[in-house]
Amino acid sequence: MIKGLISFAKVTKYIYKIVNTFPHEQNAFTQGLVYKDGYLYEGTGLKGYSSLRQTELETGEIVKQNRLPRKYFGEGITIFKGKIFQLTWKSGICFVYNKDFKLIKKFKYPYQGWGITQNNNSLIMSDGTDNIYFLNPDNFERYKKIKITLNNKSITNINELEYIKGEIYANIWRTNYIVKINPDTGNVTAIIDLNGIINPNDYDYNLNVLNGIAYDGVNNRLFITGKLWPLIFEIEIISLNK
């Protein structure tokens, strides 16, 4: 796993600087996070509590919300050409909504759903393994798969995803690390160490999991949060390789 590799990994290593903090509903079990046109869009999980929501960044106020049927465990989300895609964990179903959160179609897939993002051409999906899949957004068919490696070793538990400036950013489940991934090769090119970003008194110790990456491309702002965290952090990443 990545914890044992980070000390000698021959990649760029980053730490962080907190630029700003914003409120986040602490009952939200964050599975996916997207910034779009001044709002945050969030997919939350847990059966009976899963939802898709649009929130005000500054206040955390919910502007719009769609609750999934109780049998579904919501997972990652992304927005592609005006459509919102929301994965489910073990149900093998991706829900597709319009901008008003009206369900317009469903897709099926043969593996678990964890994270999803897009690169203006394809949907990019993780399933908790060391695989990342590239999918046709029109029919959800897979046309490419990459294996994620660091120092020639597989990195599993690839979770929430965000595509930023030609690279895939990925949370690693149950760690405080985000990795940058080359989308052509699957090689990890950088590690962002987010240990210590949140006060340990501010979250559920049993679910103290970093999860949620969103990028404001217009203003070059990077946001991160975690499951059941009370805050969303805007951060600047700082390279240790000088």
N, C-alpha and C positions, 0 to 999 in steps of 0.2 A: 504494500500500500504506500501511498504518498508520504505518510509520516516518516517512514524509514528511508525514503529516497531524497527528501528535500535537502538534507545536510550536505550531500555530495553531488546533487544534480547539476549538470553543466548547462544551466539555462539562466536567463535573466531572473533575478529575484527582486520582488517589490515589497515594500511596506506601505503604509497608508497614512494619510493626513485627513482628519475629519474637517470638511469644509462647512457642513451644515447638518442639522438634524431636523426631521419632520415627524409628526405623530403618526403612529401606525396602530390599528386596532389589535390589541393583544390577544383577542380570541381568534385572530386570523391565522390559520395553519398554512402559511405561504407555500405555494407550489410553483407559481409562475408570476413573473412581474415584467411589465412593459410600460414604457413611457411614450405617450403619443399626444401631440397637440396640446400640451399643458396639463394633461391628466395622467395619473397612474392607472393602469389596468392590472388587476390581480386575480389569479386563480387560486382558490383555497381548497384544502383537502379535508379528509376524515368523512366517513359515511354519516350522513345526516347533517353535516355542516358544510359540505362542499358548495362552492359558489363561484360565480364570475362577477366581478365588481369593477366599477369605475369610481375613482376617488379623487378628491382635491389634494394635490400634493401638499400645499401649505397647511391645511387644516386636518387632513385625514378623513374629512367628511365623505360619506358614501353618496355619490350622485346617482348611481344606477346599480342595480344588483339583480342577478338571476341565480336562484338556488337550484342546484341539481337534484333530481330525484334521490331519495335516501339510499338507494342501492348502489349509487355511484360514488367512487372516491376520486375526486377531482385532482388533476395534476397540472402540468405545465401549460402555458398559453403563449400564443404569438398573434400578431396582427399582420396580415398579408393582403395588400390591395383591397383594403376596406373590409375584409372579413376577419373575424376573430376565431381562431382555432383553439380548442380546449381538449386536452387529453384526459383520459381516465387511467387509473393505475392498472388494475387487473381485468377490467371489463373489455378491453380491446376496442374501445369506441372513442373516436374523436368527434366532438360536437363542433359544428361550424355555425357561427352567428353573423348577422349583419351588424351594423354600427349601433342599432337600437336594441341589440341583444335578442333579436328574434331568431329562433333556430331555423336555419335554411337547409341544412343537410347533415348527414352523419357519414363517417368513414369507419371501416373496420381495419384492424391491424393484428398481426399474429404474435405480438410480444407485449411485454409490459410497457405502459406509457410513463415516462418520467419527465424529461424536459423537452421543450420545443422552441425553435427560433426560426429565422428566415434570412436569406441573403439577397432579397429582391428577385430571386429566380426560383429557388427551391425552399421547401420546408426542411428543417434540420432537426432530427429527433434523437433523444437518448432513451435507453431502456434499462439503465442501472448496471449494465455490463461495461465492457471496455469498447463497445461498439457505438458508433454514431451513424445514423442513416440519413441519406438525402432522398427526399420524397417529392413526387410530382404533386403540386398543390391542387390540381384539377381532379385527380383520382386517388391520391394518397399512395400510389404505387412507388415502391422503392427502386431506384436506379443506380444507387451507389452506396457503399459501406466503407467506413474507415475504422481501423483499430487504433485506440488511443494508447500511446506508449511514452514513457519517460525513462531515459537511459536504457532503452531497448527492453524495458519491462512494462507489462500491461498495467494500465491504470483503470480500475473498475469503479463502480459507484458513481459514474458520470451522471449528474443530476440536472439541475436547472441550467438553461443555456441562454446566451445572448450573443448575437453576432455584431462585432464592433470593429470597424476599420479593417475588414478583411480577415479577422481572426474570430474563432469561437471561444468565448469565455464560458467556463463551466464550474459550477459548484461541485465539490467532491463530498458526497453524502457522509455526514458525521465527522467532518473536519472543518477547520476554520481557514481552509485554503480555497482559492479560486485559481484555476489554471487557464492559460491561453493555449489554444490548440491550432496548429496549422491545418486548415480544412482540406488541403490536398493530400497531406501525408499522414495525418493523425498524430504527428509528433507534438509533444508539449514543448512550447517555446519559452514559457515564463510561468512563474508561480507567484501569486499574490498572497502574502501572509497577513491574515486579518485577526490573528489572535489578540485578545484583549480589547476588541472594539466596543464591546458592550459590558456594562456593569453586571457581574454575576448575580446580583440581587434583583435584577430587573426581568428575569425570565424564568420559565419552568425548567428546573434542572434536568428533568427527564427528557425534555425535548429541546435542549439548548443547541439548536442546529442552525447554522448559517445557511440560508437558502433564499435566493431572490436577487436577480441582477437586472437592472434596467439602465438604458442609456439614452440620454437626450442628445441626439446628433446635432441639433441646431446650435445648442449652447455648450456642447462638449462637457456634459455633466454625467457622472457615473453614480448610480444609486445602488445600495445593497441593503438587505434586511435579512431576517430569519423567521423561522416558524415560531409564532406566539411571542414575537418581540414587540415591545412598545414603541420602537423607533425605526424610522428609515434614515439611513446615513447617506449623505452625499460625500463622496471621498475623492481625494486626489491620490494617485498611486505614485510612489517615489522609488526609483531604481536603486538597488544596493550595489549594482555592478558599475563601479566608476573607474 
